Amino acid sequence: PKVSSAHRASVESALAAIEEQGSVSMVLVDAQTGSGLAISDLVVYGASSFKALYSMYVCESLVEKGEVSLDDYCAVNWVADSSGGYSGGSYPVYELIEAAVIYSNNNAYGALRDAFDFEGFDDWVTGLGANDAVYREDSWFPTYAARSSARLWSEMLAYVGEGSETAQWLWDLTGQTTVSFIRDGLEGLDAVVHNKAGWCSDSDPSYNSVSDAGVVDLDGRTYIMSIMTGMPDTESNRALVGQLRDGRSPNCCGDLVPSGSDDD
């Protein structure tokens, strides 16, 4: 695939600004043609960007097969944030997924991982080619590449395309996320964004992250987009992620053209 010279310059400028603050990997794919951009396979701490994808595992691999019901209760045994709710007791799976996806609640996400990590998660995620997102004893937030993230969001598109009630419910949740750096960067363009962002600042830079990934519908086309950065979480760094599709720049999505087309 080819991109216009103006598009390439815009992306390179935005990436250079990010690289001054931390590492970055990015994938942008036109879901209809397969044309796109892939920049680095560097793995990055994804933080909460994985919560919607893990929820897809629960829904697609367990709920759809009748092994788990969204009305089943899960105990909250792992409390990361005493002020975030879900700090004890048991809650229905659907409520935990809603809290994890929309509000990025760590306690709700931890309850899901506690309950379902050993019900086939590693087989599911490696079967989709995201080998760097497997279970780890030291963290439920994987360190993975944008390419793996994009593969999993591609599966999200395929899953919702199957038309099940559970898939549509999860898809609707990803359209209600309270934080989206991608959505912010597309403000004013009538884009519809389904996403899950992740953010963290830590004294250990390997746990820094300002990342976002999901599906963008814009001008009648659908794109899979994943931006994974190792920047510490600040308002200015969040804006840098959004600037990979800055409203003042050439259309970073519409410029994508099929392989062999003129790039001017």
C-alpha positions, 0 to 999 in steps of 0.5 A, a space after each residue: 500500500 501507498 500513502 500520499 507524501 503529505 500524509 507520510 510527513 504528517 505521520 512522521 511529524 506526530 511520531 517524532 513528537 511522541 518519540 521525544 517522550 517515549 517509545 511508540 508502535 502503531 498500526 492503521 489498517 483500512 478494514 475493507 482493502 487491507 491497506 495500511 501503515 505499520 510502524 515498529 513491532 516494539 512491545 509497550 506496556 498496554 495498561 488498561 487498553 487490554 480491558 475490552 479485549 479481555 472482555 471479548 475473550 470472556 464473551 466470545 470464548 465462554 459466554 457464547 459457548 454457554 460455559 459462562 453466563 453474563 448473569 453469573 457472579 464473580 468475587 472481587 479478590 484483587 483491590 487496586 483502587 479503594 476509591 473505584 468501587 467493586 472493592 469487595 463482594 461479588 458482582 455479575 459478569 455483565 456489570 464487571 465488564 461494563 465497569 472495566 470497559 466504559 470506566 476502566 475500573 481496575 477492580 472489576 477487571 481484576 475480578 474477571 481475570 481472577 475468574 477466567 484466566 485459566 479457562 482457555 485464555 492463552 489458547 484463545 489469544 495465541 490462536 489470534 496471533 497475539 502471543 505477547 498478550 498471554 497470561 503473566 504472573 506479574 501483571 494482568 496488563 500485557 506488554 504487547 505490540 500494536 500489531 497484536 492489538 490490531 489483530 485482536 481488534 480485527 477479531 472484535 470486528 469479526 465477532 460483532 459481525 456474527 450478529 449475536 446479542 452478546 457481541 452487539 452488547 460488548 460493541 456498544 460498550 466500546 463506543 461509550 468509553 469515557 477516555 479515548 485519545 483517538 476520539 479526541 484527535 478525530 473531534 469535529 470529523 463525525 467519526 464513530 470510535 469504538 476503543 479502549 485506551 490505557 494510561 499509566 505513569 510509574 517510577 519504572 519507565 517500563 510501566 509508562 503508557 499512553 495507548 489507545 486502540 480500536 475501530 474508527 468509522 469515518 467517511 463511510 469506511 472502517 479502520 482498525 487503529 492501534 497506537 501503543 506508546 511508552 510515554 508517561 501519562 500526562 495531558 500533553 502526552 495524551 494530546 500527542 497520541 491524538 495528533 497522529 490524526 490531528 484535525 489540522 493535518 491531511 486526512 490520515 485515514 482517507 489517504 490510504 489507497 490500495 497497493 498499486 494506486 497513484 500516491 499523489 
